[in-house]
């Protein structure tokens, strides 16, 4: 699947195993999500455009590599996206930040929008949308729809877990959006949760269940 990068780094997989364990505390879950997001952030930014500039080291002048173009835009798909956002923002502190508020109707499994606030000039920025779970794909597709309506052209989607159904849904709706994930799980259950998964990422992160 050319449109999916599966990050199999041993540290990522080890930390993810601890997060999956239902006995892992809220505090540990939150800390591990932050740590994994740093590692995933490395992968999602691997192909950022680079130019050079002249600098003076303590010994001599040199042409040194530096990021090219406008600063990145990190878009958190609320609420669980904030767990990934914090780690990636630590890696890229100068990034602009936006938020897409969506919740899933548990009867229809369709996304309902309640908030949208993103940086200006999205057409000139690399946009990284973050959400721990790519399950049915409905909320993710809706978020990408909204970002494209706001002008975004260069978009990547960063998640912790992905289900095959969600990957297929994203590819169908947005084949130009690359998915970066730490795991591709088996399937969805009959209420749209990823199996084996790790439960509701938002509830486990914030201790609300």
C-alpha positions in Angstrom: 0.0 0.0 0.0 2.0 3.0 -1.3 -0.3 5.4 0.4 0.4 3.9 3.9 3.6 4.0 5.9 3.5 1.4 8.7 6.1 2.4 11.3 7.5 -0.8 12.7 10.3 0.7 14.8 10.9 -1.5 17.9 10.4 1.4 20.4 7.1 2.4 18.8 5.8 -1.2 18.9 7.0 -1.7 22.5 5.3 1.4 23.7 2.1 0.6 21.8 1.9 -2.8 23.4 1.9 -1.2 26.8 -0.8 1.3 25.7 -3.0 -1.6 24.4 -2.9 -3.3 27.9 -6.2 -2.4 29.6 -4.3 -2.3 32.9 -2.2 0.7 31.8 -3.1 3.8 33.8 -4.3 7.1 32.3 -1.0 8.8 33.2 1.1 6.2 31.6 -1.1 6.0 28.6 -0.9 9.7 28.1 2.9 9.8 28.5 3.4 6.9 26.1 1.2 8.5 23.5 3.3 11.7 23.7 6.5 9.6 23.3 5.2 7.6 20.3 4.0 10.9 18.7 7.6 12.1 18.7 8.8 9.0 17.0 5.9 9.1 14.4 6.6 12.8 13.9 10.1 11.8 12.7 8.5 9.6 10.0 5.8 12.1 8.9 8.4 14.8 8.4 11.0 12.7 6.6 10.3 14.2 3.2 10.0 17.9 4.1 11.5 20.2 1.5 15.0 21.5 2.3 17.1 24.4 1.1 20.4 25.8 2.3 21.6 29.1 3.8 24.9 30.5 4.7 25.9 30.4 8.3 29.1 31.0 10.2 30.3 28.2 12.5 32.9 28.8 15.2 35.5 27.8 12.5 34.2 28.8 9.1 31.3 29.8 6.8 29.2 27.0 5.3 26.1 26.3 3.3 23.9 24.5 5.8 20.5 22.7 5.2 17.3 24.3 6.5 13.6 23.8 6.0 12.2 25.4 2.9 8.9 27.2 2.6 6.2 28.2 5.1 6.0 26.5 8.6 4.0 23.3 8.9 0.3 23.3 10.0 -0.6 20.7 12.6 -4.3 19.9 12.7 -5.7 18.1 15.7 -9.0 16.2 15.1 -10.6 16.7 18.5 -10.5 15.5 21.1 -8.2 12.5 21.0 -6.0 14.2 18.4 -4.5 16.4 21.1 -2.6 13.5 22.5 -0.6 13.2 19.2 -0.5 16.9 18.7 1.5 17.6 21.9 4.3 15.3 21.0 4.6 16.4 17.3 4.5 20.1 18.4 7.4 19.4 20.8 9.3 18.2 17.8 8.2 21.1 15.6 7.5 24.0 18.0 7.3 26.6 15.3 4.4 24.8 13.5 1.0 26.5 13.2 -1.9 24.7 14.9 -5.5 24.2 14.0 -8.4 22.1 15.3 -11.3 20.2 13.7 -14.0 19.3 16.2 -15.9 16.1 15.2 -17.7 13.5 17.2 -19.0 10.2 16.0 -22.7 9.5 16.2 -22.8 6.1 17.8 -26.0 5.1 16.0 -25.0 6.1 12.5 -21.2 6.0 12.9 -21.2 9.3 10.9 -19.2 12.4 12.0 -20.9 15.5 13.3 -18.9 18.8 13.1 -18.9 21.2 16.1 -15.7 23.2 15.6 -13.3 24.3 12.9 -10.4 26.7 13.3 -7.2 26.4 11.2 -4.2 28.6 10.3 -4.2 30.9 7.3 -2.5 30.2 4.0 -3.1 26.4 4.1 -2.4 26.2 0.3 1.2 27.1 1.0 1.7 24.8 4.0 2.4 21.1 4.6 -0.6 20.0 6.6 -0.4 17.1 9.1 -3.8 16.0 10.4 -3.5 13.9 13.6 -5.9 11.5 15.2 -4.9 8.4 17.2 -7.5 6.1 15.5 -8.4 5.5 11.9 -11.4 3.2 12.4 -14.4 3.6 10.0 -12.6 6.5 8.3 -15.7 8.6 8.3 -14.5 11.3 10.7 -11.0 11.3 9.1 -12.5 11.7 5.6 -14.7 14.5 6.8 -11.8 16.3 8.5 -9.8 16.1 5.3 -12.8 17.3 3.3 -12.9 20.4 5.5 -9.1 21.0 5.2 -9.3 20.8 1.5 -12.3 23.2 1.4 -10.0 25.6 3.4 -7.4 25.3 0.7 -5.0 22.6 1.9 -3.2 20.8 -0.9 -0.4 18.9 0.7 -1.9 16.8 3.5 -0.6 13.8 5.5 -2.6 11.9 8.1 -0.9 10.7 11.2 -2.5 8.1 13.5 -1.6 5.5 16.1 -3.9 2.6 14.9 -5.6 2.0 11.6 -8.2 -0.5 10.6 -8.2 -1.9 7.0 -11.7 -0.5 6.6 -10.5 3.0 7.5 -7.5 2.8 5.2 -9.7 1.7 2.3 -12.2 4.5 3.0 -9.5 7.2 3.1 -7.9 5.9 -0.1 -11.2 6.0 -1.9 -12.0 9.5 -0.7 -8.5 11.0 -0.6 -6.0 8.9 -2.6 -3.5 11.8 -2.4 -3.3 11.8 1.4 -0.6 9.6 2.8 -1.3 7.7 6.0 1.4 7.2 8.7 0.5 4.7 11.4 2.1 2.6 14.1 -0.2 -0.4 13.5 -2.6 -1.8 11.0 -5.0 -3.9 13.1 -7.3 -6.8 12.1 -10.8 -5.3 11.6 -13.6 -3.3 13.1 -16.2 -4.8 15.4 -20.0 -4.3 14.9 -20.0 -0.9 16.6 -17.0 0.5 14.7 -14.2 -0.1 17.2 -10.8 -1.3 16.1 -10.0 -4.9 17.0 -7.7 -5.8 18.8 -7.2 -2.0 19.3 -6.8 -0.3 22.6 -10.4 0.9 23.4 -11.4 4.6 23.1 -8.2 6.6 22.9 -9.9 9.8 24.1 -11.4 8.1 27.2 -8.1 6.4 28.0 -6.1 9.6 27.5 -8.4 11.8 29.6 -9.7 9.2 32.1 -13.3 9.8 31.2 -14.4 6.2 31.2 
